[in-house]
Amino acid sequence: MIVRRRVLIGAAATLVCAPAVVRAASLMPVRIVPPVAKPQYYGFCERLYVAGHLPIIRRFQNAGFSSQEIAAELNARGWRSINGWAWDAHGVVGVVEEDRRIRESDVMLRAQRLLARASR
């Protein structure tokens, strides 16, 4: 009795999950969309990460600390980098460089918007 039920359930599952066989001519044609090159946009998460860590990094830089010393001080204070990792010199420099890229991107976006308004 149990064996018969399993056979019936297996046969029903096979019919439901069977792949559909169709002719290639009856498929809907797919249009290729060319990728549009847009300027890089830095989103909320990147900006939040930089805004959260940059003020203390800048304060240590203004005090004359090196990147390695800043990383050691952040680790001593219990601050963590991305995913809870300990800070290193590369992470400190990365936050400063990310801030520079965000600022450059913002300047470019503002310039493009001003040009678009002027051309109307």
N, C-alpha and C positions, 0 to 999 in steps of 0.2 A: 504494500500500500504506500509506504513512504517512498519507495523507489519510483513508483508511477507518478507521484506528485512532483518529484524532482525532475523527471523527464518532461512533464507537462510545463513546469515553470521554465525549464531550460529552453524548450521549444518556443514558448511565448516570448521569452527574452531575446531569442535569436531573431524572431520575426520583427520585433519592435526595434532592435538595434542594428538591423541589417543595413548595409550601405546602399544608397540609391544609385542606380546605374542610369545615366542619361547620356545623350549624344552631346558631343562638344559644340555642335552648331546651335543647340537649344539653350546653351548657357548665356547669361547676360554678358555683353562685352564690358571689359574693364578699361576705363580711361586712365591713362598715366598722367598724374599731376606733377609737374616739375617742382622741385623744391625752391622755395622763395628765400633768398638770402636776406635776412633781417639783421639789424644790429643786435648785439648781445644785450639781453635784459637781465638784470640781477633782481631776483624775486625777494619776497618777504623773508624767507628763512635765511638767505645769505646776508641780507641787510641786518636782520635781528642778531645773528651770530657776531657780525663785525661790530655792531653798535654795543653789544654786551661786553665785548672784550677789549675793544680799542681804547677806551678812556684810561684804563689802568695800565695798559701797555705804553701809551703815550706818556703817562705820568712817570713811569720808570725810565723811559727813553730820555725825557727831559732832565731826570736826575743823573743821567750819565751811565746807566746800566747797559751792558751789552745784551745781545739776544739770548745768550746762554744764561746770563745772570737773571734776566727777566723770567725765563722759563723756570729756573730753579726757584725764584721767589713765588711765582704762581703755584708751583707744585707744593711749596712749603705752606702756602695759605689754603691749600685744599681745592683750588680751582682745577677744573679738568677741561681738556680740549674736547674735540668731537668724539662722540661715543664713549666718553669717560676715560679717554686715554690721557696719559701724563703729557705735560707740555715739553717741547724741545725747542731748540733754536729755530728749526725749520717752521714749526707751527706759528711761532711769534712773527717771523718774517712773512709768512703766508697771510696772516691777518692784516698786516700793514699793507702788503701788496694788493690784497683783495679790496681794501678800502680805496686804494689808488685807482684800481680798475672800475670800481663802482662810481667814483667821482668823475672819471673820464667818460664813462657811459652816460651819466646824467648830463654832462656838458654837451655831449653829442646829441642826445635826445632833445634837449632844450633848443639847440641851434637848428635842428631839423624842423621842430615845431614853429620856430620863429620864421624860418624860410617859407614854410608852407602857408603861414598866415600872410606873409608879405606878398606871396604870389597870387593870392586870391583877388 
